[in-house]
Amino acid sequence: MYQIDIMPGDLLHIRIGKGLKKELQKLIDEGIFDNQAEITREAIRDLILKYRKMKENDK
């Protein structure tokens, strides 16, 4: 299992379209996430883990 550390102060700014932002807000309104930053962190973390696992399997 990997752990991904996000350092405070190491910020990433992204732009997303209105449609995607509405979908994020639906998840927040449904109580699945507390805010957009939480959704974004979770998604990025999952992608990093996915590709690390794929890379390991290629070895």
SVG drawing of the C-alpha trace seen along z (x, -y; Angstrom):
<svg xmlns="http://www.w3.org/2000/svg" viewBox="-28 -28 38 36">
<polyline fill="none" stroke="black" stroke-width="0.4" points="0.0,0.0 1.3,-3.4 0.9,-6.6 0.8,-9.9 1.9,-12.9 0.6,-16.3 2.9,-19.0 1.2,-22.1 2.1,-25.0 2.7,-22.9 -0.5,-24.0 -1.9,-23.0 -4.4,-25.2 -6.6,-23.7 -9.4,-25.0 -12.5,-22.9 -15.5,-23.5 -18.9,-24.5 -20.4,-21.0 -17.8,-19.3 -18.1,-21.8 -21.8,-21.2 -21.1,-17.4 -18.7,-18.1 -21.3,-20.3 -23.9,-17.4 -21.5,-15.2 -21.1,-17.8 -24.9,-18.4 -25.5,-14.7 -23.1,-14.7 -20.5,-12.4 -17.8,-15.0 -17.4,-18.2 -15.9,-20.4 -14.3,-20.5 -10.8,-20.3 -11.6,-17.0 -13.0,-15.5 -10.0,-16.7 -7.4,-15.3 -9.2,-12.0 -9.4,-11.8 -5.7,-12.7 -4.6,-10.2 -6.6,-7.4 -5.1,-8.1 -1.5,-8.1 -2.1,-4.8 -3.7,-3.3 -0.8,-4.2 1.8,-3.1 0.0,0.3 0.0,0.5 3.7,-0.3 4.5,2.3 2.5,4.9 4.5,4.1 7.8,5.1"/>
</svg>
